[in-house]
Amino acid sequence: MANGNYTYNPAEIKDKTVSRMRFELGDTMVEGNSDTAALTDEEIQVAIDSYPKSWKKAKLMLLESLYRRFSYEVDTKTGPLTLNLHDRAVMWKEDYLALKKEIQQESCSVPPFAGGATNKPPYFYTGMQQNERAKG
């Protein structure tokens, strides 16, 4: 893990800050630095800066990073102790896929109504087959 800062201040979760992102991700145990926290402050800040207008996309970026990072960990059993480390990756991936689906649904656009969306004349119109030059 990279050497970085690990901070969390519950008073800052009202604003869109590193602490709020930690709160939303559940990565609030920063006392042990890289032993207890999954992300550094710098990693979180890069995600926030990458998507300044979309908090959810920044969060999605971090969730993808987390599930890919933890996907390499294997389950371990030593005597009566069993560590299911792969479950963490599964949890992060489920959160990632749920948020990705939510973002995709929000960005879904509905095609405009055909009747008044454009200023073009209609393709078919009354009298279109009448020949004004024909004598009749």
C-alpha distance (Angstrom), angle and dihedral (degrees) to the residues before:
residue distance angle dihedral
M1 . . .
A2 3.75 . .
N3 3.77 122.2 .
G4 3.75 106.3 -107.7
N5 3.75 145.1 128.0
Y6 3.77 123.3 -69.3
T7 3.79 113.4 -165.4
Y8 3.77 135.1 154.9
N9 3.78 126.3 179.3
P10 3.83 115.6 178.4
A11 3.81 90.2 -158.4
E12 3.83 89.4 66.7
I13 3.80 98.3 56.4
K14 3.80 92.1 93.9
D15 3.81 89.8 71.7
K16 3.79 128.8 53.2
T17 3.80 96.2 -94.1
V18 3.79 139.2 133.7
S19 3.81 88.4 -92.8
R20 3.80 92.0 55.4
M21 3.80 91.6 50.1
R22 3.81 89.8 49.5
F23 3.82 88.6 50.1
E24 3.82 93.1 50.6
L25 3.81 92.2 47.0
G26 3.80 93.7 43.9
D27 3.80 91.5 -122.3
T28 3.81 95.8 131.8
M29 3.81 102.8 124.5
V30 3.79 98.0 96.4
E31 3.81 99.3 148.2
G32 3.81 92.3 95.8
N33 3.81 94.1 44.8
S34 3.82 110.3 -148.9
D35 3.81 92.1 0.0
T36 3.81 92.7 65.0
A37 3.82 106.8 17.0
A38 3.79 121.9 70.0
L39 3.81 98.4 -156.5
T40 3.78 135.6 37.2
D41 3.78 121.5 -129.5
E42 3.80 88.5 -113.2
E43 3.82 92.9 56.2
I44 3.78 91.2 50.1
Q45 3.81 92.3 46.9
V46 3.83 91.4 51.3
A47 3.81 89.8 55.0
I48 3.81 92.1 47.8
D49 3.82 90.8 48.0
S50 3.83 91.8 46.6
Y51 3.80 91.6 58.6
P52 3.81 106.6 27.2
K53 3.82 92.9 162.4
S54 3.81 97.8 43.0
W55 3.80 119.2 54.8
K56 3.81 90.8 178.5
K57 3.81 93.0 55.4
A58 3.80 90.3 50.9
K59 3.78 89.2 50.5
L60 3.81 90.0 47.6
M61 3.80 90.0 53.2
L62 3.82 90.3 53.5
L63 3.80 93.9 45.5
E64 3.80 90.1 53.0
S65 3.79 90.2 50.1
L66 3.79 91.2 49.9
Y67 3.78 97.7 48.6
R68 3.79 92.4 46.0
R69 3.80 91.4 47.6
F70 3.80 94.5 50.3
S71 3.81 95.4 41.0
Y72 3.81 89.6 82.2
E73 3.80 93.5 60.8
V74 3.79 115.5 100.4
D75 3.78 131.8 -150.0
T76 3.80 114.0 -100.4
K77 3.79 132.8 -161.2
T78 3.79 122.7 -170.3
G79 3.77 113.6 171.2
P80 3.80 109.0 -55.9
L81 3.83 92.1 -14.3
T82 3.80 116.2 95.3
L83 3.80 122.5 -178.2
N84 3.79 115.1 -166.9
L85 3.78 96.1 -166.5
H86 3.79 93.7 159.9
D87 3.82 89.3 66.8
R88 3.79 89.0 71.7
A89 3.79 91.0 59.7
V90 3.80 90.6 48.2
M91 3.81 90.9 51.7
W92 3.83 93.0 49.3
K93 3.81 91.0 46.3
E94 3.82 92.2 51.8
D95 3.81 89.8 51.3
Y96 3.82 89.8 47.1
L97 3.81 93.8 51.0
A98 3.81 92.9 46.0
L99 3.81 92.5 51.0
K100 3.80 92.0 43.7
K101 3.80 90.0 54.0
E102 3.81 90.8 48.2
I103 3.81 91.9 51.1
Q104 3.80 91.8 47.7
Q105 3.80 91.1 51.5
E106 3.80 91.2 50.2
S107 3.79 92.2 51.1
C108 3.80 93.8 47.9
S109 3.77 109.4 118.7
V110 3.77 125.8 -153.1
P111 3.80 116.4 -137.5
P112 3.80 113.0 -112.0
F113 3.79 120.3 -98.7
A114 3.79 108.2 -89.7
G115 3.80 95.5 -137.4
G116 3.78 100.1 65.0
A117 3.77 108.2 6.3
T118 3.79 97.2 98.0
N119 3.79 135.8 34.9
K120 3.80 94.0 -131.7
P121 3.79 118.4 119.5
P122 3.81 114.2 -108.0
Y123 3.78 116.8 -88.0
F124 3.79 92.4 -129.2
Y125 3.79 121.3 37.8
T126 3.79 140.3 168.4
G127 3.78 113.2 -80.1
M128 3.78 95.9 13.3
Q129 3.81 92.6 135.3
Q130 3.79 96.1 49.3
N131 3.78 113.3 109.9
E132 3.78 110.3 -143.5
R133 3.83 92.2 -165.5
A134 3.78 95.1 54.0
K135 3.76 117.6 97.8
G136 3.65 112.4 -128.7
